């Protein structure tokens, strides 16, 4: 019977230890917590009622802006024809 040296009997122990470590790492990895992100809660914003005079001014301002834009397009088309 041959006498085993110190490194010869350590290799099986090292292999088993590395195998256990690898298994532990594989088992330990994984997603923790819920599988899906929770849906965001809808933000509740309080809107104050707009008085009719302010709404009328806003509508007039938007209409004027639209007219200005249309006039600008017509001028640009006429300029492009020249």
KEROKOL-800828 format. One record per residue: residue number from 1; residue in three letters; x, y, z of N, C-alpha, C, O in turn. Coordinates in Angstrom, 3 decimals. Atoms other than C-alpha are relative to their C-alpha. Last residue first. Layout:
BEGIN
nr:NUM&rest:ALA&n_px:X&n_py:Y&n_pz:Z&ca_px:X&ca_py:Y&ca_pz:Z&c_px:X&c_py:Y&c_pz:Z&o_px:X&o_py:Y&o_pz:Z
...
***
This chain:
BEGIN
nr:82&rest:UNK&n_px:-0.725&n_py:-1.054&n_pz:0.713&ca_px:-42.346&ca_py:83.285&ca_pz:-56.800&c_px:1.355&c_py:-0.426&c_pz:-0.398&o_px:2.092&o_py:0.349&o_pz:-1.008
nr:81&rest:UNK&n_px:0.431&n_py:-0.015&n_pz:1.410&ca_px:-44.372&ca_py:80.178&ca_pz:-55.900&c_px:0.807&c_py:1.008&c_pz:-0.818&o_px:0.976&o_py:0.827&o_pz:-2.024
nr:80&rest:UNK&n_px:-0.624&n_py:1.159&n_pz:0.661&ca_px:-42.393&ca_py:79.668&ca_pz:-52.651&c_px:-0.381&c_py:-0.021&c_pz:-1.485&o_px:0.395&o_py:-0.511&o_pz:-2.306
nr:79&rest:UNK&n_px:-1.425&n_py:-0.294&n_pz:0.192&ca_px:-43.301&ca_py:83.192&ca_pz:-51.490&c_px:0.698&c_py:-1.137&c_pz:-0.749&o_px:1.605&o_py:-0.891&o_pz:-1.543
nr:78&rest:UNK&n_px:-0.097&n_py:-1.020&n_pz:1.045&ca_px:-46.978&ca_py:82.482&ca_pz:-52.050&c_px:1.457&c_py:0.338&c_pz:-0.296&o_px:1.842&o_py:0.521&o_pz:-1.451
nr:77&rest:UNK&n_px:0.337&n_py:0.636&n_pz:1.282&ca_px:-46.707&ca_py:79.240&ca_pz:-50.076&c_px:0.102&c_py:0.995&c_pz:-1.156&o_px:0.597&o_py:0.657&o_pz:-2.231
nr:76&rest:UNK&n_px:-1.128&n_py:0.839&n_pz:0.399&ca_px:-44.847&ca_py:81.017&ca_pz:-47.233&c_px:-0.269&c_py:-0.696&c_pz:-1.327&o_px:0.642&o_py:-0.836&o_pz:-2.142
nr:75&rest:UNK&n_px:-1.083&n_py:-0.882&n_pz:0.428&ca_px:-47.491&ca_py:83.743&ca_pz:-47.088&c_px:1.195&c_py:-0.824&c_pz:-0.470&o_px:1.817&o_py:-0.495&o_pz:-1.480
nr:74&rest:UNK&n_px:0.376&n_py:-0.568&n_pz:1.294&ca_px:-50.270&ca_py:81.144&ca_pz:-46.970&c_px:1.104&c_py:0.903&c_pz:-0.547&o_px:1.410&o_py:0.856&o_pz:-1.738
nr:73&rest:UNK&n_px:-0.133&n_py:1.043&n_pz:1.022&ca_px:-48.500&ca_py:79.205&ca_pz:-44.201&c_px:-0.342&c_py:0.544&c_pz:-1.382&o_px:0.335&o_py:0.222&o_pz:-2.358
nr:72&rest:UNK&n_px:-1.424&n_py:0.213&n_pz:0.233&ca_px:-48.061&ca_py:82.386&ca_pz:-42.150&c_px:0.222&c_py:-1.061&c_pz:-1.070&o_px:1.097&o_py:-0.911&o_pz:-1.922
nr:71&rest:UNK&n_px:-0.460&n_py:-1.109&n_pz:0.823&ca_px:-51.746&ca_py:83.179&ca_pz:-42.534&c_px:1.481&c_py:-0.148&c_pz:-0.335&o_px:1.896&o_py:0.134&o_pz:-1.459
nr:70&rest:UNK&n_px:0.524&n_py:0.209&n_pz:1.351&ca_px:-52.670&ca_py:79.712&ca_pz:-41.265&c_px:0.468&c_py:1.119&c_pz:-0.934&o_px:0.827&o_py:0.859&o_pz:-2.083
nr:69&rest:UNK&n_px:-0.744&n_py:1.106&n_pz:0.590&ca_px:-50.371&ca_py:80.102&ca_pz:-38.245&c_px:-0.458&c_py:-0.237&c_pz:-1.440&o_px:0.365&o_py:-0.467&o_pz:-2.327
nr:68&rest:UNK&n_px:-1.353&n_py:-0.475&n_pz:0.316&ca_px:-51.776&ca_py:83.533&ca_pz:-37.439&c_px:0.816&c_py:-1.090&c_pz:-0.686&o_px:1.570&o_py:-0.818&o_pz:-1.621
nr:67&rest:UNK&n_px:0.101&n_py:-0.889&n_pz:1.172&ca_px:-55.312&ca_py:82.146&ca_pz:-37.684&c_px:1.375&c_py:0.510&c_pz:-0.405&o_px:1.699&o_py:0.537&o_pz:-1.592
nr:66&rest:UNK&n_px:0.250&n_py:0.844&n_pz:1.168&ca_px:-54.434&ca_py:79.281&ca_pz:-35.328&c_px:-0.092&c_py:0.850&c_pz:-1.264&o_px:0.458&o_py:0.479&o_pz:-2.302
nr:65&rest:UNK&n_px:-1.248&n_py:0.679&n_pz:0.292&ca_px:-52.893&ca_py:81.700&ca_pz:-32.815&c_px:-0.143&c_py:-0.889&c_pz:-1.236&o_px:0.759&o_py:-0.954&o_pz:-2.071
nr:64&rest:UNK&n_px:-0.883&n_py:-0.992&n_pz:0.620&ca_px:-55.976&ca_py:83.884&ca_pz:-32.983&c_px:1.330&c_py:-0.635&c_pz:-0.386&o_px:1.884&o_py:-0.331&o_pz:-1.443
nr:63&rest:UNK&n_px:0.502&n_py:-0.239&n_pz:1.351&ca_px:-58.179&ca_py:80.851&ca_pz:-32.315&c_px:0.887&c_py:0.997&c_pz:-0.743&o_px:1.171&o_py:0.818&o_pz:-1.927
nr:62&rest:UNK&n_px:-0.325&n_py:1.165&n_pz:0.830&ca_px:-56.004&ca_py:79.855&ca_pz:-29.344&c_px:-0.470&c_py:0.181&c_pz:-1.440&o_px:0.237&o_py:-0.191&o_pz:-2.376
nr:61&rest:UNK&n_px:-1.442&n_py:0.001&n_pz:0.228&ca_px:-56.168&ca_py:83.363&ca_pz:-27.850&c_px:0.413&c_py:-1.159&c_pz:-0.899&o_px:1.239&o_py:-0.987&o_pz:-1.795
nr:60&rest:UNK&n_px:-0.286&n_py:-1.066&n_pz:0.972&ca_px:-59.935&ca_py:83.501&ca_pz:-28.326&c_px:1.494&c_py:0.040&c_pz:-0.322&o_px:1.883&o_py:0.226&o_pz:-1.475
nr:59&rest:UNK&n_px:0.483&n_py:0.463&n_pz:1.305&ca_px:-60.341&ca_py:80.127&ca_pz:-26.583&c_px:0.321&c_py:1.038&c_pz:-1.073&o_px:0.751&o_py:0.680&o_pz:-2.169
nr:58&rest:UNK&n_px:-0.912&n_py:1.067&n_pz:0.449&ca_px:-58.163&ca_py:81.262&ca_pz:-23.670&c_px:-0.398&c_py:-0.487&c_pz:-1.387&o_px:0.460&o_py:-0.692&o_pz:-2.245
nr:57&rest:UNK&n_px:-1.259&n_py:-0.628&n_pz:0.412&ca_px:-60.107&ca_py:84.515&ca_pz:-23.334&c_px:0.993&c_py:-1.032&c_pz:-0.537&o_px:1.700&o_py:-0.782&o_pz:-1.513
nr:56&rest:UNK&n_px:0.271&n_py:-0.742&n_pz:1.230&ca_px:-63.413&ca_py:82.634&ca_pz:-23.297&c_px:1.270&c_py:0.656&c_pz:-0.521&o_px:1.542&o_py:0.620&o_pz:-1.721
nr:55&rest:UNK&n_px:0.098&n_py:0.979&n_pz:1.082&ca_px:-62.101&ca_py:80.133&ca_pz:-20.737&c_px:-0.237&c_py:0.701&c_pz:-1.336&o_px:0.304&o_py:0.284&o_pz:-2.360
nr:54&rest:UNK&n_px:-1.369&n_py:0.470&n_pz:0.282&ca_px:-60.993&ca_py:82.986&ca_pz:-18.474&c_px:-0.013&c_py:-1.001&c_pz:-1.146&o_px:0.878&o_py:-0.979&o_pz:-1.996
nr:53&rest:UNK&n_px:-0.708&n_py:-1.107&n_pz:0.635&ca_px:-64.432&ca_py:84.582&ca_pz:-18.720&c_px:1.427&c_py:-0.411&c_pz:-0.368&o_px:1.920&o_py:-0.081&o_pz:-1.446
nr:52&rest:UNK&n_px:0.368&n_py:-0.089&n_pz:1.414&ca_px:-66.180&ca_py:81.258&ca_pz:-18.074&c_px:0.746&c_py:1.135&c_pz:-0.710&o_px:1.050&o_py:1.018&o_pz:-1.897
nr:51&rest:UNK&n_px:1.157&n_py:-0.871&n_pz:0.196&ca_px:-64.392&ca_py:80.641&ca_pz:-14.823&c_px:-0.219&c_py:0.225&c_pz:-1.487&o_px:0.710&o_py:0.118&o_pz:-2.287
nr:50&rest:UNK&n_px:-0.399&n_py:-1.183&n_pz:0.758&ca_px:-62.121&ca_py:77.654&ca_pz:-14.736&c_px:-1.238&c_py:0.865&c_pz:-0.209&o_px:-2.279&o_py:0.382&o_pz:-0.653
nr:49&rest:UNK&n_px:0.880&n_py:-0.328&n_pz:1.128&ca_px:-62.886&ca_py:75.139&ca_pz:-12.024&c_px:0.436&c_py:1.316&c_pz:-0.648&o_px:0.819&o_py:2.270&o_pz:0.028
nr:48&rest:UNK&n_px:0.977&n_py:-0.999&n_pz:-0.417&ca_px:-59.909&ca_py:74.186&ca_pz:-9.911&c_px:-0.854&c_py:0.365&c_pz:-1.208&o_px:-0.358&o_py:0.403&o_pz:-2.334
nr:47&rest:UNK&n_px:0.068&n_py:-1.096&n_pz:0.958&ca_px:-58.256&ca_py:70.975&ca_pz:-10.804&c_px:-1.055&c_py:0.976&c_pz:0.477&o_px:-2.173&o_py:0.600&o_pz:0.831
nr:46&rest:UNK&n_px:1.227&n_py:-0.771&n_pz:-0.130&ca_px:-57.233&ca_py:68.648&ca_pz:-8.041&c_px:0.067&c_py:1.159&c_pz:-0.984&o_px:1.010&o_py:1.949&o_pz:-0.989
nr:45&rest:UNK&n_px:-0.238&n_py:-1.440&n_pz:0.049&ca_px:-54.622&ca_py:66.168&ca_pz:-9.039&c_px:-1.345&c_py:0.699&c_pz:0.092&o_px:-2.316&o_py:0.299&o_pz:-0.550
nr:44&rest:UNK&n_px:1.240&n_py:-0.749&n_pz:-0.090&ca_px:-54.722&ca_py:62.548&ca_pz:-8.059&c_px:0.346&c_py:1.479&c_pz:0.054&o_px:1.028&o_py:1.952&o_pz:0.963
nr:43&rest:UNK&n_px:-0.148&n_py:-1.248&n_pz:-0.734&ca_px:-51.756&ca_py:60.632&ca_pz:-9.295&c_px:-1.337&c_py:0.735&c_pz:0.002&o_px:-1.980&o_py:0.890&o_pz:-1.037
nr:42&rest:UNK&n_px:0.358&n_py:-1.199&n_pz:0.771&ca_px:-52.567&ca_py:57.122&ca_pz:-10.324&c_px:0.101&c_py:1.236&c_pz:0.880&o_px:-0.315&o_py:1.245&o_pz:2.038
nr:41&rest:UNK&n_px:1.266&n_py:-0.536&n_pz:-0.469&ca_px:-50.631&ca_py:54.539&ca_pz:-8.328&c_px:-0.334&c_py:1.254&c_pz:-0.792&o_px:0.534&o_py:2.099&o_pz:-1.008
nr:40&rest:UNK&n_px:-0.101&n_py:-1.290&n_pz:-0.695&ca_px:-47.931&ca_py:52.890&ca_pz:-10.364&c_px:-1.391&c_py:0.485&c_pz:0.409&o_px:-2.376&o_py:0.294&o_pz:-0.304
nr:39&rest:UNK&n_px:0.528&n_py:-1.067&n_pz:0.847&ca_px:-48.523&ca_py:49.222&ca_pz:-11.128&c_px:0.093&c_py:1.316&c_pz:0.757&o_px:-0.195&o_py:1.367&o_pz:1.953
nr:38&rest:UNK&n_px:1.345&n_py:-0.455&n_pz:-0.367&ca_px:-46.262&ca_py:46.951&ca_pz:-9.124&c_px:-0.433&c_py:1.143&c_pz:-0.899&o_px:0.385&o_py:1.947&o_pz:-1.347
nr:37&rest:UNK&n_px:-0.065&n_py:-1.318&n_pz:-0.620&ca_px:-43.342&ca_py:45.469&ca_pz:-11.014&c_px:-1.417&c_py:0.427&c_pz:0.382&o_px:-2.357&o_py:0.200&o_pz:-0.381
nr:36&rest:UNK&n_px:0.361&n_py:-1.107&n_pz:0.874&ca_px:-43.820&ca_py:41.782&ca_pz:-11.675&c_px:0.134&c_py:1.306&c_pz:0.768&o_px:-0.013&o_py:1.341&o_pz:1.990
nr:35&rest:UNK&n_px:-0.453&n_py:0.266&n_pz:1.358&ca_px:-42.191&ca_py:38.701&ca_pz:-10.187&c_px:-0.287&c_py:1.162&c_pz:-0.945&o_px:0.383&o_py:1.313&o_pz:-1.966
nr:34&rest:UNK&n_px:1.069&n_py:0.271&n_pz:0.959&ca_px:-42.491&ca_py:39.922&ca_pz:-6.621&c_px:0.553&c_py:-0.160&c_pz:-1.416&o_px:1.580&o_py:0.419&o_pz:-1.771
nr:33&rest:UNK&n_px:1.110&n_py:-0.953&n_pz:-0.006&ca_px:-39.489&ca_py:39.606&ca_pz:-4.310&c_px:-1.028&c_py:-0.338&c_pz:-1.055&o_px:-1.006&o_py:-1.440&o_pz:-1.604
nr:32&rest:UNK&n_px:0.677&n_py:-0.078&n_pz:-1.281&ca_px:-36.194&ca_py:37.872&ca_pz:-4.909&c_px:-1.134&c_py:1.004&c_pz:-0.120&o_px:-1.030&o_py:1.976&o_pz:-0.868
nr:31&rest:UNK&n_px:0.691&n_py:-1.251&n_pz:-0.273&ca_px:-35.021&ca_py:36.907&ca_pz:-8.341&c_px:-0.710&c_py:-0.089&c_pz:1.335&o_px:-1.441&o_py:-1.043&o_pz:1.601
nr:30&rest:UNK&n_px:1.412&n_py:0.040&n_pz:0.360&ca_px:-32.534&ca_py:34.147&ca_pz:-8.475&c_px:-0.642&c_py:1.292&c_pz:0.415&o_px:-0.103&o_py:2.061&o_pz:1.211
nr:29&rest:UNK&n_px:0.350&n_py:-1.057&n_pz:0.946&ca_px:-29.023&ca_py:33.303&ca_pz:-7.466&c_px:-1.460&c_py:-0.169&c_pz:-0.389&o_px:-1.969&o_py:-1.289&o_pz:-0.441
nr:28&rest:UNK&n_px:0.170&n_py:-1.314&n_pz:-0.609&ca_px:-28.609&ca_py:31.334&ca_pz:-4.250&c_px:-0.381&c_py:1.089&c_pz:-0.979&o_px:-0.963&o_py:2.097&o_pz:-0.577
nr:27&rest:UNK&n_px:1.250&n_py:0.009&n_pz:-0.761&ca_px:-29.208&ca_py:27.923&ca_pz:-5.819&c_px:-0.273&c_py:1.389&c_pz:0.563&o_px:-1.427&o_py:1.811&o_pz:0.634
nr:26&rest:UNK&n_px:1.088&n_py:0.163&n_pz:0.956&ca_px:-26.540&ca_py:28.539&ca_pz:-8.445&c_px:-1.342&c_py:0.043&c_pz:0.718&o_px:-2.292&o_py:0.658&o_pz:0.235
nr:25&rest:UNK&n_px:0.135&n_py:-1.239&n_pz:0.767&ca_px:-24.127&ca_py:29.950&ca_pz:-5.877&c_px:-1.164&c_py:-0.088&c_pz:-0.979&o_px:-1.904&o_py:0.880&o_pz:-1.159
nr:24&rest:UNK&n_px:0.539&n_py:-1.046&n_pz:-0.857&ca_px:-24.711&ca_py:27.071&ca_pz:-3.481&c_px:-0.199&c_py:1.309&c_pz:-0.738&o_px:-1.179&o_py:2.015&o_pz:-0.499
nr:23&rest:UNK&n_px:1.424&n_py:0.308&n_pz:-0.181&ca_px:-24.200&ca_py:24.536&ca_pz:-6.255&c_px:-0.657&c_py:1.074&c_pz:0.869&o_px:-1.771&o_py:1.514&o_pz:0.583
nr:22&rest:UNK&n_px:0.673&n_py:-0.282&n_pz:1.268&ca_px:-20.901&ca_py:26.194&ca_pz:-7.189&c_px:-1.495&c_py:-0.260&c_pz:0.117&o_px:-2.298&o_py:0.534&o_pz:-0.372
nr:21&rest:UNK&n_px:0.022&n_py:-1.451&n_pz:0.171&ca_px:-19.758&ca_py:26.246&ca_pz:-3.554&c_px:-0.752&c_py:0.384&c_pz:-1.273&o_px:-1.568&o_py:1.306&o_pz:-1.267
nr:20&rest:UNK&n_px:0.999&n_py:-0.520&n_pz:-0.939&ca_px:-20.705&ca_py:22.609&ca_pz:-3.072&c_px:-0.131&c_py:1.519&c_pz:-0.134&o_px:-1.236&o_py:2.058&o_pz:-0.072
nr:19&rest:UNK&n_px:1.301&n_py:0.424&n_pz:0.501&ca_px:-18.780&ca_py:21.642&ca_pz:-6.224&c_px:-1.113&c_py:0.542&c_pz:0.899&o_px:-2.126&o_py:1.039&o_pz:0.406
nr:18&rest:UNK&n_px:0.326&n_py:-0.861&n_pz:1.142&ca_px:-15.797&ca_py:23.707&ca_pz:-5.103&c_px:-1.367&c_py:-0.344&c_pz:-0.585&o_px:-2.118&o_py:0.542&o_pz:-0.995
nr:17&rest:UNK&n_px:0.260&n_py:-1.346&n_pz:-0.517&ca_px:-15.801&ca_py:21.954&ca_pz:-1.706&c_px:-0.389&c_py:0.948&c_pz:-1.135&o_px:-1.334&o_py:1.724&o_pz:-0.994
nr:16&rest:UNK&n_px:1.318&n_py:0.031&n_pz:-0.630&ca_px:-16.143&ca_py:18.524&ca_pz:-3.318&c_px:-0.367&c_py:1.384&c_pz:0.528&o_px:-1.518&o_py:1.807&o_pz:0.418
nr:15&rest:UNK&n_px:1.006&n_py:0.174&n_pz:1.058&ca_px:-13.213&ca_py:19.252&ca_pz:-5.639&c_px:-1.406&c_py:0.011&c_pz:0.584&o_px:-2.299&o_py:0.657&o_pz:0.036
nr:14&rest:UNK&n_px:0.103&n_py:-1.274&n_pz:0.723&ca_px:-11.080&ca_py:20.640&ca_pz:-2.792&c_px:-1.079&c_py:-0.095&c_pz:-1.081&o_px:-1.857&o_py:0.842&o_pz:-1.265
nr:13&rest:UNK&n_px:0.645&n_py:-0.942&n_pz:-0.901&ca_px:-11.759&ca_py:17.553&ca_pz:-0.624&c_px:-0.217&c_py:1.355&c_pz:-0.692&o_px:-1.274&o_py:1.969&o_pz:-0.543
nr:12&rest:UNK&n_px:1.435&n_py:0.336&n_pz:-0.073&ca_px:-10.946&ca_py:15.232&ca_pz:-3.532&c_px:-0.779&c_py:0.968&c_pz:0.905&o_px:-1.915&o_py:1.330&o_pz:0.599
nr:11&rest:UNK&n_px:0.723&n_py:-0.240&n_pz:1.253&ca_px:-7.706&ca_py:17.182&ca_pz:-4.147&c_px:-1.460&c_py:-0.430&c_pz:0.054&o_px:-2.313&o_py:0.352&o_pz:-0.366
nr:10&rest:UNK&n_px:0.699&n_py:-1.282&n_pz:-0.023&ca_px:-6.546&ca_py:17.269&ca_pz:-0.503&c_px:-0.853&c_py:0.223&c_pz:-1.260&o_px:-1.882&o_py:0.894&o_pz:-1.194
nr:9&rest:UNK&n_px:1.266&n_py:0.153&n_pz:-0.703&ca_px:-5.719&ca_py:13.558&ca_pz:-0.263&c_px:-0.786&c_py:1.303&c_pz:0.090&o_px:-1.957&o_py:1.303&o_pz:0.469
nr:8&rest:UNK&n_px:0.827&n_py:1.032&n_pz:0.623&ca_px:-3.104&ca_py:13.781&ca_pz:-3.008&c_px:-1.329&c_py:-0.157&c_pz:0.734&o_px:-2.354&o_py:-0.362&o_pz:0.084
nr:7&rest:UNK&n_px:0.732&n_py:-0.572&n_pz:1.123&ca_px:-1.723&ca_py:17.114&ca_pz:-1.799&c_px:-0.899&c_py:-1.028&c_pz:-0.658&o_px:-1.920&o_py:-0.660&o_pz:-1.240
nr:6&rest:UNK&n_px:0.998&n_py:-0.955&n_pz:-0.468&ca_px:-0.773&ca_py:15.630&ca_pz:1.602&c_px:-0.820&c_py:0.563&c_pz:-1.150&o_px:-2.037&o_py:0.684&o_pz:-1.008
nr:5&rest:UNK&n_px:-0.571&n_py:-1.272&n_pz:-0.455&ca_px:0.969&ca_py:12.638&ca_pz:0.173&c_px:-1.141&c_py:0.958&c_pz:0.345&o_px:-2.312&o_py:0.713&o_pz:0.057
nr:4&rest:UNK&n_px:0.466&n_py:-1.162&n_pz:0.758&ca_px:-0.679&ca_py:9.271&ca_pz:0.055&c_px:0.640&c_py:1.250&c_pz:0.568&o_px:0.732&o_py:1.435&o_pz:1.782
nr:3&rest:UNK&n_px:0.371&n_py:-1.081&n_pz:-0.896&ca_px:1.337&ca_py:6.306&ca_pz:1.355&c_px:-0.393&c_py:1.222&c_pz:-0.844&o_px:0.342&o_py:1.622&o_pz:-1.746
nr:2&rest:UNK&n_px:-0.825&n_py:-1.196&n_pz:0.099&ca_px:1.339&ca_py:3.379&ca_pz:-0.950&c_px:-0.533&c_py:1.074&c_pz:0.935&o_px:-1.732&o_py:1.171&o_pz:1.198
nr:1&rest:UNK&n_px:0.833&n_py:-1.157&n_pz:0.000&ca_px:0.000&ca_py:0.000&ca_pz:0.000&c_px:0.890&c_py:1.236&c_pz:0.000&o_px:1.871&o_py:1.325&o_pz:0.738
***
